[in-house]
Amino acid sequence: NDLSCIPSIISSRGKTKPKKSIKDQQTSAKRNQRMVFSAQKTAATRQLSCVSANRPSNRRVAHSQKASGKHIEVAGSDRQRDQEKQDQAVQDLVEHLKSIAPFNKRWQVIETINQGTYGVVFSVRDVVTKVYGVIKVAKSMANEAGNVSAEWEGFILETMFKRSETASIVRLLDKGMLADQHGEGMEFVVLEKAAVPVKDYIYEVEGAHRKYRAANISLQMLKGIYDLHAQGLLHRDLKPDNMGLCSREQPIALLFDLGMARMYTDGESDIRPPRTCCPFRGTPEWASGHAQKGREQTRFDDLIAWLYVTCELFANEREPIQPLPWTYRNNTRAHKYLKSMYCPARYLLKTLPDQFYAINAYLQTANPQKPPDYHFLAEKTYEAIKELEVKKLLLSPIPMVTLRLLELLFS
């Protein structure tokens, strides 16, 4: 009974998994850094949004991020270790900016839209032309996430309108640098104000007239997406809150908040090769199932988000309990199923015109590496508009003047 082999057996059984090599550790650390910086840029884009932080959809957005596992806690200096001190610093910045207005000797502050650790957003008016706008002032920070977001959005808008003046995107009215209360530089951009929320405009009327307005907004949104794609850009954060109308008299829908946009071409009209690892960018509630898996987004992901937004615009109520089939669901598997090609179309498109069944089938089955058929999408949407226009006219009440004339003619 030779027991000399027992220690070697015990030691072999107690062996742990081999440690990662130094190269693997460095790769993992770099990946984590990219994930954290991406989360910081996402947080900066949210805080520098043109829409108030108190919007009704906030609860849905927070729930969708938690349910989908896309909420990343931003570590380091961005973690709110001392909330009161941080809030006071933000308030000091707001008061300082108000005291140095009008910015660039043009922009007078009307009200604060958003404020946070990454910057401040004001509603402003040009003291000379009386034109209304939205100014985004990015706070200078160690990670530069706010400045990067504001500078990138300004660059996109400036480039867009040099190439296409008719694009359905808000215009860049001004940009430059300001100094905070400590003398640090801050990037600012002034954007055209799309003051009327699309849902407010749609739900002012009822029945076929409401659906007619929803279809028109959907078609205009599709044009805005096409304009971005034509310049080699993906929006990556399409939702009802990220578009508005110039005015009720001119109900032209414009897209805004392009801080999450990305070039999908290499500058020479060639598609960039997909990344092997890319953090999710966007809002899970309206993002495609493909995007939520952390895969490289394509033009089709923007178009699927457009379809989801259209589903919401056609809802029977302004704030329904469940605007989309996955809203407020906690089951991740249900989320994946409902955002896949296997989701029953009648469940997703129950309030939409029949033409959108063909649109849904096309978007779910098309090759995402090929250019989308925008003409087909626009044609089907226009067909729906024409049908709804007829219904609107048939169901519209006859004016009293017309009724009186009919009485006189047939009496």
N, C-alpha and C positions, 0 to 999 in steps of 0.2 A: 504493500500500500504506500506508494510514493506520493506524498502530498506536496512535493516541491513545486508542482505545476499550478497549485491553487492560487497563489498570489498573482501569477500572470493571467489566469482566467478572470479573476476578480477585476484586475486592472483593465483588461480588455473590455469587460462588460461595462465598466464605469466610465468608459471614454465618452467625452462630449463631442458634439459636432465640431468639425474643424472651423477655426475662426476665419472670418473673411480676410482676404488679402488686402494689403494696403491700397492697391489700385481699386478694388471693389468698395472699400470704405470711402475713398475719395469720390468715387462715382456716386455713391449713395448720398454723401454729404452735399455734393453739387446738386443732385436731384432735389433734395430737401430744401436747399436754398432757393432753387427755382420755384418750388411749390409755395414757399413762404412769400417770396417776392410777388408771385402771381396773385396770392391772396391779398397782399397789401395793395396791389394795383386795382383789384376788384373792389376792395373797400374804399379806395380813393375815388373810383368811378361812381360808386353808389353815393358817396357824400357830395360829390360834385355834380349831381344830377340836376336837371332843370325842373324836376317835379318835387314838390314838397315831401319831406320825410314822413309827414302825417297822412299820406295818401291812403285811401281805403284798402288798397291791395297789399299793404305791408304785412298783414297777418298771414295772407296766403303765401307771400314770398318767403317769409321766415319759416313757415311750416314745410314748404316744398324743399327748402335747403336742408332742413333737419331730416326730413323723411328720406331724401335721396342720398344722404351722407355726403353732400357737397359743401357743408359748412366747415371751414377750416379756421381754427383759432389762430389769430396772428400773434406770434410770440415776440419777445423782445420789447422794444420801447413802445410798441403799439398796444401792448396789453395794459388794460386800465388798472394800474396798481393804485393810483391815487385819483379817483374819479373827480372829486371836488376841485383839486388843483388843476386837472386837465380842463374841466368845464370852465373854470375861471380864466385860464389862458385863452381858450376859444372866445369867450365873451369879450376879453380885452382886445383881441384881434378884431372882432366885429366892430366894437366901439371906435377903435383906431381907424379902421377903413371908412367908417361913416364920417369921421372927423376930417378926413383928407379928400372927401368927395367934393365936387365932381371929378371922377377919374379922367385923366388925360384931357382935362378941361372940357369934357363933353358929357360924361355919364353921371347923372344924379341918382342916388339911391332912393327907391320907393319903398321896398320891403325886403326882409330877409327870407329867402326860400329854404336854404339848407345851411347848416354850419356843423363843423366837426373838426377832428384832429388833422385832417388833410386839407382843409380850406373852407371857403365860404362862397355861397351862391346868392346873389342879389338880383331882384327885379329892378331894372334901371330905365331911365328915359334920357334921350339926347336933349340937352338944354337948348340946342339950336333948332334941330329939325323936328323935335317932339316925337321922334320914333322910339318905340318901346323895345327893350332888349333884355337879355339875361347875361350877367357877367359872372364868370367863374374865376375865382382867385385861389390859386393853389398855394398852400403854405409850404415854405421851405423846410424840409425834414432830412434826417440822415439818410433814409432810404430813397428819397426823391420820388416816391410813388405818385404823389399829388402833382408835382411839376411835370413828370413824364406823361401822366394822363392828360393834363391840360395842353401841354405842348403838342402831343400827338393829335389830339382832336383839332387843335388850331391848324396844324399842318394838313390834315385830311380835308377840312373844309376849304382852306385856301386853294389846295390843289384841285378839288372837285370843281370849283366855280371858274377856275382858269380854263378848264377843259369843257365844262358843260354848264352854261348859265341857266338852263331850264331844269336842272336836276331837282327832284322833290325832296330836298334836304334843306334844313335851315341854313341861312347864309351867315358867314363870318363878317361882323360889322367892324370889329377893331381887335387889336391884340397888343401886348406890350409887357412891361415890368412895373411892379409897384414895390414899395418898401414897407415891411411890417414895423411894429413899434420898437423893434431891436435893430432896425436897419438892414435886416436880411431881405434879399430879393425874392419876389414872388411873381410867377407867371400869371397873366390874366388873359382871358379871351372873352369877347362880347359877341353873343349870338343873337340872331333874329328870334323874336319871341312868338312861338306858336301858342297863342294864349288860350284857345278854346279846346278843352279836352274832347277827344273824339266821342267818348261815351255820353258826355253832356249833350252834344249835338245830335247823336243818334236817338237818344231816349226822350227828346223833346216832343216827339210825335209817336203815333201808335200804328199797329197793324202793318199793312203792306207798305205804307209810307216809311215806317221805321226800317223795315227790311231793305227797302230801296236805298235808303241812306247808308245802311251798313254795307251793302254790296258796292256802292260808289266809293266808300272809304277803303274797302278791301282792294279795289282796283287801283286806287291812288297809292296805297301802300305797296302794292306789287310794283308799280312804276318806280317808287323810291328805291326798292330793293334792286331792281334792274339797273338803275342809275349807278348804284354803288358797285354792283358786280361788273358793270361795263368799265369801271376804272380800276378793276383788280382788287376790290375790297369786299370783305365779308363783314356784316354788322355784328353778328354773334350775340346780340341781346335784344331781340325784337319782342315787344310786348305792347299792350295798349297804352301804358304810361309813357312810352318812348316815341310817341307821335302826337301831333296836335294840329289844329286848323289855324290858318291865318286870322280868320274872322268868320262870323256867321253869314255876313254878306258875301264873302269870298271863301266858301268852304273847301279850301285846297289843303289836303293833308300833307304834312311835312314830317320827315323823320329827324330825330335829334338824339343826343347823348351817344356819341360815337366813340367813347373812350375805350370800349372793348373791341373795336374794329381791328381787322388784321388783313394784311396783303396776302392774297392767295396766289398771286403771280410774282415772278422774279423781276419785274420791271421791263421785261421784253416779251410780254404776252405768253410766256411759258408757265405752266402750273408748277408751283414749288413742290418738291417731293414731300410726302407726309412725314411728320416726326414720329419717332418710335415711342416717345413719352411726351405727352402734352397735358398740362392741367386743364380742367374744365373751366370755360369762361362763358358766362351767361346767367340766366335765371332758370332753375330747373323746371318751374311751372310751365314755361312755354318752350323749353328746349326740346330738340328731337331726341329720340331714344339713342341714336347713334352718338350724338354729342355727349349725352350723359354717361356713356361708357368710357369717357376720357379719350376718345379717338379724335384724329384730326378732322376739323369741321370743313365742309365743302359748301358750295352754293346751294345744294339741296337741303342742308340743315337750316339755312335761312328761310327757304321756301316752305319747309315743313312747319317752322315756327310761324310763318305767315298764315298757314292754314289753321293752326291752333288759335291764333289771334282772331281770325275770321269766325271760327266757331263761337268764340266768346262774344264777338260783336253781334251775332245773330241770336244770342240768348233771349228768352222771353221776358226776363227781368233785368234791370240794370245791375243789381248785385244778387244774383241767384245763390242758393245755398251751395251748389256744386257746379260752377261754370264749365269745367272740363271733367271728363270721367275720372281722372286721377286726383282731382283737388281734394285735399284733406285726408287722403288715404295714407295709412302708415305702412302698408305692406309693400316692400320693395319689389317683390315678384309681380305684384299687381301693376305697379308702375311700369315695369319693363314690358309686360304683356300688352297693356293698353297703349303703349307708345311703339308697338311693333306692327309689322304688316298683318299680323293675325288678329288685331283688334277689329271686332265687327263694325263695319262702316256705319251701319244704322244707329249704333250706339254713340259714335263720335259725331256724326253729321246729322243728328236727328232734327235740328232746327234750320239746317242749311238747304238752299235750293238744290234740285236734283243734279245740276251741272257739277256740283262739287264732289259727287261720287266718282266721276271720271278723273277729276283733279287729284283726289286722294289716291286712287288706284295708280295713277301715273307717278306721283311723288314717292310712293312706297316701293315701287318695282323698278324704277329707272336706274340706269348705271350712274352712280354718283360722280364718276370720274369724267363723264362726258358733259358738254354744255347743256343746261336745261332748255326745254322748249318753252320759252317765255311767251311766244305767240299763242301756243295752245292754251296756256293758263289764262292769258288775257282774253282770248276769244271765248272761253267757257264762262269766265266771270262776266264778260259783256253780255253774253246770252242771258244770264241770270238777271242782269240789270234791265234788259229790254222786257223780259217777262214780268218783272216786278213793276216796271213802269206802267204796263198795261193794267195790271191789277190795281195799282194806285189810282189810276184815272177812273177805272170802273167803280171803285169803292169810295171815291171822293164825294162828299156831299155837294149837291147842286146849289150854287149861290142863289140867294133870294131874288136877285135881279133877274136871273134866268128863269126862275119859277114864275115870276110875275109876267114876263114876256110870253111864256107858254100859255098862261091863263088867258091873256089878252088875245092870243092867236086862235085859241080853240074855244073861246066863249061864244 
